[in-house]
């Protein structure tokens, strides 16, 4: 195989890989939306159920005792998978940008096609720019994983507030303890997202 044939074979392989990576990105986004929808639907159903039992005081405690752990566990599992999907999406997009950079260097000539893939700031900044985002950690707060993490934190805070109330703490103390735990739980989940992200924004 001469150099021309090798380059043509490489271009064919890269084109196929580009398509596969874009399909993979679409699949991760679809799965993320589906998982978040299932979790939020479960949460909505739980709140509707709470409305039905709210008028019957003896049923409220056992209902919350069964539903809150279920929601917390489901939420944490959903959160972990959403973070995995986020990382998979970042990896796919970074690989696509490398392929687009090759297209630009080898094929674009004097044209500016795919020029965004060869920005001087590096591949990860080009990756963030490809989806219209600035490379900042704050952008990770806008992910689906962060949204589910916020709901998880609120559920944990609610559970602790209720437990503190059952432990004969005053309402103010119970709310204070729950609020602190909510903030700590949310911060922990955001820290986990930051560590998992391969984008390393500034």
C-alpha positions as CSV (number, residue, x, y, z in Angstrom):
1,X,0.0,0.0,0.0
2,X,1.5,3.3,-1.1
3,X,1.2,6.6,0.8
4,X,-1.8,7.8,-1.2
5,X,-3.7,4.6,-0.6
6,X,-2.8,4.6,3.1
7,X,-4.1,8.2,3.5
8,X,-7.3,7.3,1.6
9,X,-7.8,4.3,3.9
10,X,-7.1,6.4,6.9
11,X,-9.6,9.1,5.7
12,X,-12.3,6.4,5.2
13,X,-11.6,5.0,8.7
14,X,-11.8,8.4,10.3
15,X,-15.0,9.2,8.5
16,X,-16.5,6.0,9.9
17,X,-15.1,6.7,13.3
18,X,-16.6,10.2,13.2
19,X,-20.0,8.8,12.5
20,X,-19.7,6.2,15.2
21,X,-18.6,8.8,17.8
22,X,-21.5,11.1,16.9
23,X,-23.9,8.2,17.2
24,X,-22.4,7.4,20.6
25,X,-22.9,11.0,21.7
26,X,-26.5,10.9,20.6
27,X,-27.0,7.7,22.6
28,X,-25.5,9.1,25.8
29,X,-27.7,12.2,25.6
30,X,-30.8,10.1,25.0
31,X,-30.0,7.9,27.9
32,X,-29.3,10.8,30.2
33,X,-32.7,12.4,29.3
34,X,-34.4,9.0,29.8
35,X,-32.8,8.4,33.2
36,X,-33.5,11.9,34.4
37,X,-37.1,11.6,33.2
38,X,-37.7,8.3,35.0
39,X,-36.2,9.7,38.2
40,X,-38.3,12.9,38.1
41,X,-41.4,10.9,37.2
42,X,-40.8,8.7,40.3
43,X,-40.4,11.8,42.4
44,X,-43.6,13.3,41.0
45,X,-45.5,10.1,41.7
46,X,-44.2,10.1,45.3
47,X,-45.4,13.7,45.8
48,X,-48.8,12.8,44.4
49,X,-48.9,9.8,46.8
50,X,-48.0,12.0,49.7
51,X,-51.0,14.2,48.8
52,X,-53.3,11.2,49.1
53,X,-52.0,10.2,52.6
54,X,-51.5,13.7,53.9
55,X,-55.1,13.7,55.4
56,X,-54.4,10.5,57.3
57,X,-51.8,11.2,60.0
58,X,-51.0,7.6,60.9
59,X,-50.0,6.8,57.3
60,X,-47.6,9.7,56.8
61,X,-44.7,8.4,58.7
62,X,-44.7,4.8,57.2
63,X,-45.2,6.3,53.8
64,X,-42.3,8.7,54.1
65,X,-40.2,5.9,55.6
66,X,-40.8,3.8,52.6
67,X,-40.6,6.4,49.9
68,X,-37.7,8.7,51.0
69,X,-35.1,5.9,51.0
70,X,-36.3,4.7,47.6
71,X,-36.1,8.1,46.1
72,X,-32.6,8.8,47.7
73,X,-31.2,5.5,46.4
74,X,-32.7,5.9,43.0
75,X,-31.5,9.5,42.8
76,X,-27.9,8.6,43.7
77,X,-27.8,5.7,41.2
78,X,-29.2,8.0,38.5
79,X,-26.7,10.7,39.4
80,X,-23.8,8.3,39.1
81,X,-24.9,7.1,35.7
82,X,-25.5,10.6,34.5
83,X,-21.9,11.5,35.5
84,X,-20.7,8.5,33.5
85,X,-22.7,9.6,30.5
86,X,-21.3,13.1,30.8
87,X,-17.7,11.8,30.7
88,X,-18.5,9.5,27.8
89,X,-19.9,12.4,25.9
90,X,-16.8,14.5,26.7
91,X,-14.5,11.8,25.5
92,X,-16.6,11.3,22.3
93,X,-16.6,15.0,21.6
94,X,-12.8,15.3,22.2
95,X,-12.2,12.5,19.8
96,X,-14.4,14.1,17.2
97,X,-12.5,17.3,17.5
98,X,-9.2,15.5,16.9
99,X,-10.7,14.0,13.7
100,X,-12.0,17.4,12.6
101,X,-8.5,18.8,13.3
102,X,-7.1,16.2,10.9
103,X,-9.7,17.2,8.3
104,X,-8.6,20.8,8.6
105,X,-4.9,20.1,8.4
106,X,-5.0,17.7,5.5
107,X,-8.1,18.6,3.4
108,X,-9.3,22.2,4.1
109,X,-6.4,23.9,2.3
110,X,-7.0,27.7,2.2
111,X,-10.6,27.3,3.5
112,X,-11.5,27.7,7.2
113,X,-13.5,24.5,7.4
114,X,-13.1,22.8,10.8
115,X,-10.8,25.7,11.9
116,X,-12.4,25.7,15.4
117,X,-10.9,22.2,16.0
118,X,-7.3,23.6,15.8
119,X,-7.6,26.5,18.2
120,X,-4.3,27.4,19.9
121,X,-5.8,26.9,23.4
122,X,-5.8,23.1,23.1
123,X,-8.2,20.3,22.3
124,X,-10.3,20.6,25.4
125,X,-11.0,24.3,24.9
126,X,-11.8,23.5,21.3
127,X,-14.1,20.8,22.6
128,X,-16.0,23.2,24.9
129,X,-16.2,25.8,22.1
130,X,-17.7,23.2,19.8
131,X,-20.8,23.1,21.9
132,X,-20.9,26.9,22.6
133,X,-19.6,26.8,26.2
134,X,-16.9,28.7,27.9
135,X,-14.3,26.4,29.6
136,X,-15.3,27.1,33.2
137,X,-16.2,24.8,36.1
138,X,-19.4,26.7,36.5
139,X,-20.7,25.1,33.3
140,X,-20.8,21.8,35.1
141,X,-23.6,23.2,37.3
142,X,-25.7,23.2,34.2
143,X,-25.5,19.5,33.5
144,X,-28.3,17.0,34.0
145,X,-26.1,15.3,36.6
146,X,-26.0,18.5,38.6
147,X,-29.7,19.0,38.4
148,X,-30.4,15.5,39.7
149,X,-27.7,16.1,42.4
150,X,-29.6,19.1,43.6
151,X,-32.8,17.1,43.9
152,X,-30.8,14.4,45.7
153,X,-29.5,16.9,48.2
154,X,-33.0,18.3,48.9
155,X,-34.3,14.7,49.5
156,X,-31.4,14.0,51.9
157,X,-32.0,17.2,53.7
158,X,-35.7,16.5,54.0
159,X,-35.1,13.0,55.3
160,X,-32.7,14.3,58.0
161,X,-35.0,17.1,58.9
162,X,-37.8,14.6,59.5
163,X,-35.6,12.3,61.5
164,X,-34.4,15.2,63.6
165,X,-38.0,16.2,64.2
166,X,-38.7,12.6,65.3
167,X,-35.7,12.8,67.7
168,X,-37.5,15.6,69.6
169,X,-35.4,18.5,68.2
170,X,-37.1,21.8,67.9
171,X,-38.4,22.7,64.4
172,X,-35.8,25.4,64.0
173,X,-32.9,23.0,64.9
174,X,-34.3,20.3,62.7
175,X,-34.6,22.6,59.7
176,X,-31.1,23.9,60.4
177,X,-29.6,20.5,60.4
178,X,-31.4,19.5,57.3
179,X,-30.3,22.7,55.5
180,X,-26.7,22.1,56.4
181,X,-26.8,18.5,55.1
182,X,-28.5,19.6,51.9
183,X,-25.7,22.1,51.2
184,X,-23.0,19.6,52.1
185,X,-24.6,16.8,49.9
186,X,-24.9,19.2,46.9
187,X,-21.3,20.4,47.3
188,X,-20.1,16.7,47.5
189,X,-22.0,15.8,44.3
190,X,-20.6,18.9,42.5
191,X,-17.1,18.0,43.6
192,X,-17.7,14.5,42.3
193,X,-18.7,15.9,38.9
194,X,-15.7,18.1,38.8
195,X,-13.3,15.3,39.6
196,X,-15.0,13.0,37.0
197,X,-15.0,15.6,34.2
198,X,-12.1,15.1,31.7
199,X,-12.6,18.6,30.3
200,X,-10.5,20.3,33.0
201,X,-11.8,23.8,32.4
202,X,-10.2,26.8,34.0
